[in-house]
């Protein structure tokens, strides 16, 4: 314990008057500390003074002014090699610390080392050894671990929620409102830090992240007026000598299961109202960006919320199933994909819970002929690319009515060319990355959905049909290798050309129509029957020649499309690779 090492991060910017004293205090009060200086493009003598301590092997990293203080600290943390980390302002000095005692104290209260995100109910606690990685979407690098809770953790959370809810429900609505009011103030004070947590784990731009926190904060503000909303009603003599009362009482334990795309906003749409009404609340956030929920819970505790009223538990489907099946939980709120929403609704209802289950809801946008095209384009850009499109309100389809389409597509194409995709640390970024490589691949697959209409290269059934029908014609006509075929080719040369053509077409990067987009259910039955009958009649009349001509025509169609595409300038804005990582 007493041999514990410490890493010290010192952020500087124009600190020539103080930096020397700060570094010296670190050297004097710690045994061989690791000192990391993050300099924000200082133009004075700061770095020269740092260089005077060359025998202590101080690590210096320079960043640009456009980066936030949070980025500086995160960079410093990523360079630390010790378990204990101290963040120090350049104008501050430190006093002697007994690191052994510090470490003992942290372990006593079950602090988790190694950037691990635990469960939370008043304190950070985890009993699980099952950890999964959390990644920075901008780089794909692992930035932390999240402890995936099990049954034991869940039972502890239920016990904590149940015990705290009784006392909290007996707290007057006015007192509960005061706690929430203080909570609102703390969120406002720490809004930038909360937004940075979202950016690091989700990839949103900083402005987008701040906006999402603000929209969640509006619900917290609404919850401050809960005493008025909890008033009951009284109606006298609704029937002969009959009066009517209505009262509002807490349900008990409520739970929320929230998605990765808005790790602050969506949870804050749930738990502030629930807690204001006297319930305790269990929040199961997405394991992809878990840190924001922990920070929000810590601020609520700082505001005066009793331990166990708000609980954050990390986990996967195991925890979800425990939530929706637990008899102790009265209601469940969910936001996420449609299949999961359906599952949670059905299973929660089976277990007699009040349930709100919101699934996918992508929108369509219609542009009328008399629309202001510039305004429409601005709206489409925000709706399509805001939050990297990872929101249920995102516009996935734009329908242009009449002759407005060409102008609309041209302007959207121009705007997408100007769209700047960059990490959140870049202040002029228009859009950050999607949350994971898997999501990126999925979206690119959507973008290239048009290619599913085509085979790349001549499909083997078509190639086999062409060769087989050619041989069939040969046998039917008794043509030998020395006779003239079709009046202009000798048989052996024609056979060679057909074979080479088929072989090259099968391996060529040429698109051949697949027919996968044909929907017979939506087709006119009469038309389908007529075409089948016509085709059958032609084939029955002269099967070998008809099949050969059809197969040959299909084999040439890919090359006709290729030639046509060469002379046509594509205006499809979806051709822009908005996920280019260069």
N, C-alpha and C positions, 0 to 999 in steps of 0.2 A: 504494500500500500504506500509506504513512504517513498518508494522509488518511482511513483507515478510521474509520467512525463506530461508536459503541457505544450500545446501549440497556441501561439498568440498571433492574431490577425490585427494588423494596424492599417486602417484606411487613411490615406493622406491626400491632401490637396492644398498646396500653398501653405505648408506647415513648417517652414524653416525655423520658426521661433520655438517650436515645441517638440518636434520629432526626436531630437537628441535626448531630451529629458525622458520621453516616453520609453524609448529603447533602453536607456540606461536603467530605468526602474525595473524593466523586465529582467535584465541581466543580473541586477543586484538582488532581486527577490525570488528568483527561481533558479533551480539547478539545471543549467544547460537547456534553456527553453528553445523551442523551435519558433523563430520569429519570421513572419511573412508580412511584407509590406505591399499593400495594393495602392499604387499611386495613380491618382486621377489626373494625369497629364499636367503635373505641376511645372510651372515655368520659373520658379524661384530656386533657392539653394537647397530645397528639401532633399533631393536625391544625392546631392554632394555630401550633405551631412550624414545620410544613411551609409554612404560608402566609407566613412571614417571608421565604422564598426566592422571592417572587412574580416577581422580574425574570428568573428562570431558566425560567419557564414549565413548572413541574413538573405532570405529569398525576396527578390523584388519583382513585381509584375506591374506593367503599365497598361492602363486602359484608357479609352477615349471618354471625353466628357459626356457624350450622349447616353452612357450607361448609368443606370440607377444605383443608389447605395446598396440596394439589395443584391444586385448583380455582383458588386465588388465583394461583398461578404460571401456570397455563394462561391465565387471564384476562389477566395481564400480558403474556404472550407474544403473545396475539392483538392487543394494542395497540401492539406494537413496530413501528417502521418501519425498523430497521436489521438488517443481516445478523448481526452479532455481538451476542449477548445475555448479560448478566451478571446472575445472580440473587444478591441480597445480603440478608443478615439485617440488621434495623434496628440491632442492637447491635454490628455489625461495621464496621470501616473498611478501606479498601483503599489499596494503594500504587501507585506509578506503574507503568504497563504500556506497553510498546512494541507497539501494536496491529498494526503492520506485521509484526513478528516473529511475533506470535501467529497472524496470518492465514497467513503463509508456512509455519509449522509445521503448521497444520491441513491446508493443501493438500498438503504433503509426504506426509502420511499418509492422503490421499484422504478426508478428512472431507467429508461431503455437507451442503451448506447448503440452506436452504429447507424444513426438516422433511421431507426425503425419506428414505424407508426403503429402504436398499440391501440387497444380499446380504451375507452375513457368513460369513467363515471365519478367525477370529482377529482380523480387522480389518474395518471397514465398507468395502466396495468395490463400485463399480458402473461398468460400461462402457456401460450402456444409456441411451439418451436417450428411450426409450419409457416415459413415466410416466402413471399413472392416478391419479385422485383418491381419497382416503379421506375419508369423511364422518362427521360427528357425527350419530348416528341421532336424537338428541333435537331437533336443530334443522335437520338437512338441510344444514348448512354444511360446506364443505370445510375440513378441518383439517390435511391433509398430503398428500404425494404418495408413491406407492410405485413404485420403479423395476422395471419388468417385464424380467426377464432374457431373454437370447437364447442362442444356441448357444455363443458365445464364453464367456459367463459360466458356462454349464453345464460346458463343458470345463475351465475353471479350477477349478471346484468338484470335479470328478471327480479332477483331478490332485492337488489339495490333500488330498482324502479318501484317495486311494491311498497317497500318500507318508506321511501321518501314521499310517495304520492299521498299517503294518508295525511302527513303533516302539511304538505304543500296545498292540498285541497282545502284544509282548514284555515289557511292563510287568507286574509281578506282580499277581495279583488283589488282594492286600492293599493295594498302593500305589494301584491304581485305586479301591478302596473308600474310601481316605482322601480322595482327591479328591472323590468323590461325597458323602462325609460333610460335607466343608467346603461343598460346593455346597448341601446341604440347609440348613446354617446360614445361608448367604447368602440363600436364598429366603425363609426365615423372617424374616430381618432386613428384607428388601425386599418383604415380602408386600403391604403397603399400596400401595406404588408400582406393583407388578405389577397389582394389582386395579384401580387407577385407570386404567392403560393399557387394560385390558379394557373398563372402563366407558366411556371416551371413544370407543372405536372400535366397540364392540358394543352398548352401551346398557344392559347389565345393571345392576341395583342393586348398590351396593357390597358388601352382605352376600352377595349371590349370587356376585359375582365372587370375593370372598375364599374362599367355600366351595368354588368350583371349583378355585382354586389349591391349597387344602388337600387336596382329593381327589387332585390330581396329585402333590402332595408326598408322599403316602403311598407312591407307587410309588418315588420317589427314596429314601425311607427303607428300603423293601424292598431296593432295589439295594445299599444299604450292606452287606448281609449276603451279597454275591455270592461271597466266597471259599468259604464252606461249600457253596453251591449248585453251584459249578463242580467240585466233587470228582468224580472218576471212580469206577469200580467195578472190583473184581477178584474173580473167582470161580475157585477152584482146583479142578482135576480135574473140570470139567463133563462131560468125556468121558475115556476112558482116556488118561492122560498128556496131557490137553488142558486148558489154563487159558484163561480168558476175561478180557479187559480192555475197558473202555469209557472213552473220554476225551471231553472237551468242548472244542471248538476254535471260534474265531471264524469267522464266515462271510466277513468282509471288509468290504464297503461295504453298508450297509442304508439304506433310504429310507422316509420317511413323508410321506403326503399328507393333510393335516388340514383339517377344516371350520372355518367361521367361528364356530359357536355356542359352542365351548369352546376359545379360542385358547391357553390354558395347560394345561388338564387333559388334553385328548386328546394333544397332543404329548408331555406328560410320562408318558403311558401307554406311549409307544413308545421314545424315545431313551435314557432313563436305563438301562434293562435292557440294551439293545443295546450301549451304550457300556461298561457295567460288564463285559460279556462279552468285551470286547476288539475290538469292531467300531468303525468310524467310521460316522457317520450324517449323511445329507442330509435336511433337513426342508424341505418345500414347504408353507408355511402358506397360509391363505386371504388373498387380496389385499384383502379387505374389512377385516381387522383384523390387520395384519402386525407392529405394533410390539412386541407382547408377546413374540413369538418371538425377536426381536433382543435384547430385554432378558434373557431367559432364557439365551441363548447367551453374552452378555457376562458374566453372573454365573458361568457355567461356566468361562469363561476366567479370571476372577478367582479361582476356586477352585483353579486349577492345571491345568486341562485343556489339553493341547497344542493349538496352532493347527491347524485343519483336521480335528480329530476330530469336532467338531460343526459342521455347515455349514447355514446358512439361505439358501435361494435363493427369491426372489420370482418369480412368473410365472403364466401361464395354461395352457391346454391344451398349448401348445408345450413347456413344461417338463415337464408330466405325461407327454407322449409320449416325451420324451427319457429320462425316468427309467425308464419301464416297458420301453423298448427297449434301454437301455444294457447291453452285455455286462459292464461293470465292476460293476454293482450286483447283489448276490446275492438280496436280498429286498426286498419292498415291503409296506408296511402302509397301508391306506386306511380312512378313515371319511367317509361322505358319503351322497349320494342313491343310490337303488337303481340307476337306469340307469347312472350313472358307475361304481358299484361293480362292476356286471356287466362293463362295458367294461374296467376295470382288471384284474379277475380274469382275463378271457379273454386279454387282450394280454400280461399278465405271465406267465401260464402258457405261452403260445406261446414266450416267450423264456426258458423254463426257470428262472424265478425262484420262490422260495418266496413265497407271497402270502397275505396276510390282507386281505380286502376286505369291509367291513361297510357295508351299505346301510340304508335306512329301516326303522324298526321301531316305528311308533306302536302304542300299547297300547289295549286295551279294559278297562273296569272293570265288574264286576257287583255290584250291591247287592241282597242277599238280603232277604226279608221280615223276618227276625229281626235285621237289622243295627242297630247303633247309628247312627242317622241323622246325629247331630251329628258323630260321628267320621268317618263316610263323607263328609260335606260338606267337612270340613277336609282330608281326604285328596284329594278331587277338586279342591279349590281349589289346593292345592299342586302336584298332578300336572298340572293343565290350564294354570295360569298362571305357574308357576315358570319362570324364564328366558324369560319371555314366550312360553312354549310352544315355543321353538326348541330342542328336544332330542328325541332318539329315544325317550326314556322317557315323553314327554308322553302324557297320556290324551286321546284325541280322541273317544271314544265311551263313554258311561256307560249301562249297561243296567239298568233297575230291574225287579225281579221282583215280580209281584203288585201289591197295592194300595199299595206303598210309594212309587210313582212320584210321586203328587201332592205328598206331603209333601217328598220329596227335591227336586223341581223348585222348590217354593216357597222352600225354604231356600237352595238354590243361587242362585236369583234374588236373594234378600235379600243374600247375601254378595257377589255380583258388583256390586250397587249400591254397596257399601262399598269396593270395590276401588279403590285410589288408584294411578292411572297417572301417573307423573311422571319427569323426568330423574333420573339417578343422584345428582346433586348435592343432591337433596331427600332428607333423611335418613329421612323417614317414607314413602317411596315403597314400594308393594307390588310394583310391576311397572314395568319400563322399556319403552321402545319396541322394536319389532322392528328389525332391522338396516338396513332400507332401505325406501323408498317402494314399491318393487316387491314386497317381501315383505308389506308392509302390504296392498297391493291384492289380492294373492293370498289372504291370510287372510280379508279382507272378502268376497271372492268365495266362499270356503268357507262363511262364515257365512250368506251369502245364497243358498246352494245350493238352498234350498227354492223360491226364486222361479223357478228354471229349470223347474219343473213347469208354469209358467203363461206365457202370452203377455200382454204389457201392451197392452191394446186388442184388439178383435176382429180376428183374423188375416184377411188378404185372401182366402184360399181359402174360409173360412166365409162371409165377406161376399158373395163372388161366387156361392157355392152358393145362398144365401138369395135373392138377386135373380133368379138364373137360374131357380130352381125356381118362383118367383112368376110370372115371365113364361111359363114352361112351362104352369103351371096356366091362365093367362089364354088362351093359344092353344088348349089342349085343350078348354076350355069355351066358346070363342067369345064371351067376355065383352067387351062394348063399354064405353066409358068412362062411359056413362050408367046402366048396370045396377047393381043391388045385388049386392055381393060378400059371400058368406057370410052374407047376410041382415041385415047391420047396417052395412056401409060401402059407399059408392059407390066404384067402381073407382079413379077418379083420386085420391080422397082416401087410399085405402088404399095406393096406389102411392107417394104423396108421403110418408106416414108411414113406410113401410118404408124408403124411400131415406134420409130424414133420420135414422131410427134407426140404419141401417147406417153412415152417415157419422160420426155422433157416437160410435158404439161403437168404430169403428176408431181414433179419436183420444183416447178416454177413458182415464183411468188406472184401468182395471178389469181384473182378472186373469181370463183364460180358460184353462181347463185345456189343457195342451199334449200330454199323453200321452207325454212324453219319458222318464218313469220306468217305463213299461211294458216288461217284459222277457219277450218271447215265449218265450225259451229256458227260462225257469223256470216258465212257465205250463203248465197241464194241456192237452195237445194236444186231448183230447176236448172240453173246454169251449170252447176257441178255435174249433174246427171247428163246434161247435153254434151259437155266436153268429154266425159268418160265414154259416152256412146260413140261420139265422133272419132275419138282416138282408137277405140276398139274396132270400128268399121274400117278405118284406114289400114290398121295393122293386119286385120283378117284378110283384106284384099291382096296385099303383097307384103307379108310380114318382114322378110329380110331387108328389103330396100327401105321400107318406111322406118324400121327401127334404126337402120344404119344412118339414114338422113337425120333423124331426131338426135341420135347420139353424136353425130358429127357437128350438127348445129349447136348443140350444147357445148361441145368441146371448143368450138370457135368463139362462143359468146364471151368467155372470159377475156379474150384478146380484143374483141370489139369494145368491151367496157374499159379496158386499159387504154386503148387509143383515144376513146372519147374523153377519159379523165385527163389525158395529157393536154387537151385543148380547152379544158374547162377550169377556170380559177375557182377554187373552193372558197366559199364564204362562211363556212360553218365555224362558228366561234368555239365549238367544242374541240376543234383541232389544236387549240392552244394548250400546251402542257403546263397547267397551272401548278403542277407538283414537281417541277424541275428543281432539283436540289443543288444545282451548281451555284 
